[in-house]
């Protein structure tokens, strides 16, 4: 019985909209589109995959560098605090 009142109180819950999942673009397709627009050339899917791998590697290197730098900064800070 409570469910019936909930549907009356919230009729928008009855609305069934089609999913927009088919409209979503993949990371690779967006990357391809950006590169083709920027450089006005056709990009083969294999090249897109290589570019994606390079981007992933750069991001991973950045994350590692940031982690190491934060760790070193924390160590220096703790050392200074211990000296004082």
N, C-alpha and C positions, 0 to 999 in steps of 0.2 A: 504494500500500500504506500509506503514511503517513496518508492520509486516513481509511482504515478504523480505524486505531488512534486517531486523533483523535476520531472519532465514538464509539468505545467509551469513551475517557477523558472525553469531554464530552457525555454523552447529552442534556443540556439544550439543546444546539444543534439537536437534532432537533425540539424542541417548536415548533410553529407556532401562535402565538396570533393571533386576529383583531385587526386594527388598531383602535385607539381613536380614529382620526382623525374618525370620524363623530360622536363624543361631544364633540369639542372645540367650544367656543363661539367665535364671532368677537368681536373687540373691540367692534364696534358692538352686537351682541346683549347683551354683558355690560354695556356702558354704558347701553343702553336699560333693562335689568333693574334696574340700580342706581338710575337716575333715577326709574323708575316706583315702586320700593319706597320711596325717600326722600320723594318728593313725592305719592305716592298718586294719580297721574294717568297717562293714556295719552299716550305720546309718539309722534308720527308719525315714520316713517323719515327724512323730509326734515329734520326738526328735529334728529334724531340726527346726521345728516351735518353740519349747521351747527355743532352742539356739538363734534363731533369736529374740525372744521376750526379752531374757536376754541381747543380744547385743544392741537392741533398748533402753532398760531401762538404760544400762550403758552409752550409748551415750547421752541420754536425761539428765541423772544426771551430766555428764561432762559439757554439755552445760549450765545447771543451775548453777553449781559451777563456771564456767568461768564467766558467767554474774554477779553473786553475787560478785565474787572477783574483777572484773573490776569496778563495782559500788562502792564497798568499797574503792578501790584505788583512784577512782575519788573523792569520798567524802573526803578522807584524804588529797589529793592534794589540793582541794579547801579550806579546813580548814587551811592548812599551808599557802596558798596564802593570805587568809584573815587575818591571824595573822601577816604577814609581812607588 
